[in-house]
């Protein structure tokens, strides 16, 4: 499905079957001497066919097509190399670009995610997650030589449009939004989504993803934006949505802290199991394993925030990290 959202800016809906996100919004900007495709979908035949059909309908010529990835997640970057023209560019925020590794075996992922078993999420469960996780299996297979890093403030020009790079770490460490200041349009990627809450997890080498995310929300809160073009599903009121997301995380932080206060000494896996999640499952034990992984990661980010603020302490005991109120 194609929709012209603004003159020479088109949204191509790329279905993500079986995924709670349902659909990726890919955007095509037609310029004078080059075109720009923003985000691509998982590296999966059904996504490839949908995106190709949309581009064919727009008579897009690959020879003049650059690709821009708002962040490294494979539902955004997974097909960037297939859709960027020969000798063209694949833009991505510098920090995320550095983390693009290509396809790695499960063992390599286990080495990157050693935190999970320490927090009560067993290695057995982790193996199950990585065996089928599209973050591993539907990504770009290798680092492409056309990858080009972007830094905060970098400008990409396409026809009359000037896309200003805004580095907004949190959802991923090098996540970016792209701002058309003159037209008051924001490509929000997954930093701001309107009918789902962006997932904030912990990342190796990042102390406090949620703290970064909240600071990134506040940084861009007051920019004039009339049209927010998000990475998934529908659009909405930009500023009001940021306020909702800030309030949402305040509530979640309070929830995590109250669980730790009422049962000191739980590990993150147990705290995640006591938090409330919008999912159709009878209880924590019957969560699908991938949803348990997302929930535990989300819980990590809230615990890390509390650790950074000094409201919570973490003590390692019997090979498990356990959390206690600091007061
Ligand atoms: Zn994402």
Boltz pocket constraint, residues with backbone or C-beta under 6 A from the ligand:
constraints:
  - pocket:
      binder: B
      contacts: [[A, 71], [A, 73], [A, 171], [A, 190]]
      max_distance: 6.0
